[in-house]
Amino acid sequence: MKKINFTLVLISLLITFNAQSTTVRFETNVGDIDIELYDDQAPVTVQNFLNYVNDGDYDDTVIHRSIPGFVFQGGGYRYSGNNVFTTVATDSPIVLEAGLSNDEGTIAMARTSFADSATNQWFINLVDNVGLNPSGSNEGYAVFGKVIRGLDIVKFIESFKIVNFAGSNLGQATKDFPIYGYLAGSVKKENTVKINRAFVLSDTFQINAGLSGAWFNPDTNGQGVYLEVLPSVNMLISAWFIYDLLPGDTGQSNGIGATDQRWLTMEGNYTEDSVESLVYSTTGGVFDSSESVSYQQIGTVTIQFSSCNRAVMTYELTQPSISGTIPLHRQSDSNVDLCQQLAAEANQGVAP
């Protein structure tokens, strides 16, 4: 009987559970569609698709075929107006990796009657299309991902009016052409369903306005940060404070700032999951008074967010000279759902 190496088994399980699937966003003129790719199950098909994505080949392409209750298809053409389409250049055809089920919301590669013929065109299944799965002499179609966000946009596109656009230079390829906002006359570019941009999403958390609110350090009694995210100027402003009820003349000193002051202000620009801020100490001023307040820069702080309710703050102060790292937890999880939605929307992808 073979001896089991439990260390190797554990490492293998950790690798499996920590693996990140690649996600691609179709940023369309009617909404975003996020597609999680089956990197492991269909590696050749996924890499072929990513080659087109990273080369910008899907940018400004249109959905040229839509059959409600079946599929809609794109990836192959751009519309120039005046019934004229241009064809997107293709790479070499790939081997067929059929096997995964063509369920509603999955994406698969279009092909000719020859099995190993898929290039750049893909389709999204609008229902469970069992007939597109391999069976008997039917070699099937290669599913390589699924819609994980924006299925409502998929259904919205499915609802659009279909016109026979066989009069275009593509002929029968556009006989089931979806359009919207169309009244009469020629089909204009703004009537098409267009993918403005296709790109790979970053797996790094994205700072967004849903993070605004109170955060606290669970390792201490009363220390926390109140922060406000300002997306319009790409800035995060915050106050680092201590719940200290002792007045300044008791001899108790926090060692930072004025004797009777228990908070610092911070501001800085953020990138993806982190913000680097300058730290200021304030002195002077009385509540509800016009007395002037003075500000002095006393250090820097970096806050890195791992999710909508967890972060780590690293600080380095000069007056006094202290540094350290503290965990931060969100005080209330009441708007975490909003934060997660805004984080997804803020994702601008990774450089190809």
C-alpha positions, 0 to 999 in steps of 0.5 A: 500500500502506497504511503500518502504524502499529506503535505503534498496533498494539502499544498495541492488543495491550497493551489486548487482553492486559491486559483483565480479564474480569468474574467473578461468584461464586454463593455457594451453601449447598453451595459457591462457583461462580465465573463468568467473563463474556464481556464482549466477546462478549455485552455486552448479556447480560452487562450485563443479568446484572450489573444483577441481580447488583449490585441483589442480585436473585439473593441468596437465590434458589433453583435451581428446575429441574434436569435431570441430563445437561442443565441446572440453572436459577435466578435467578427465585424465592425459597422462603419455605417451606410450598410457597410461592415469591416471584417476583424482579422483572424488568427489560425483556427483552433482545435475543438474543445467541446465537452462543457454544456451549452447552458444558459449564460455560457459563452462558446466559440462559433465555427463552420461545419468543420470541427476545428475551424473556430477563430474569433467569433463567439456566441452567448447561449440565451437558453440551455442549448442541449442541441449544441453539446457533443452527442453521437455524430454531433461534435458540438460547440466549445463552451469556454466561460459563463456570464457572472455579472450582466446577465440582465444586459444579455437578456436586454440585448435578447429583447431588441428588435431583429431586422433582416440586414441582408442588404449589407455587404455581409449578406446573409451573415446579418439577416438576424441583426439586432438593433435598438433606438431605430425608427426608420430609414438606414441603420445608423452606428448608434442603432447597433449593439456595440462592444466598446471595449473588451478587457481582462479584469484585475483581481485586485480590489478596487477602492470605491465610494461604498467604503466611506464610513467608520472603520476601527482597529479591533486590537485596541479600545477605541482607535479608528478611522473615518474615511470618505472616498471621492471618486470624482477627484480620485481622492480619499480623505480621512480622520484617524482618531482615538475615543479618549474622554480624558481632558488634556489637563489630567496629565494623560498625553497621547504623545501625538499632536496637541495635548488635548487633541486625539485625532489626525487628518489624512488625504491622498490619491488612491490607485486600485486597492491602496491609498497613500496619504499625507498626515496632518496634525491640527492645533488651535481653534475652538468648537463653533468659533471663528478662531483659526486652525493651524495644520502641520504635516507630521508623516505618511499613511498607506491604507490597503483594502482587501475587501469591502470590510477589511484593510491594513493601515501602515503609518510613519510619523515624525512627531513623535517618531513612530511607525507601525501597522494596524488592521482595520475593520468596517464598523457597519456592514450595512452597505457592503453589497453596494460597495461590492457592486461599485468595486466591480464597476470601478474595475478598469482591467489590467494592461495586456 
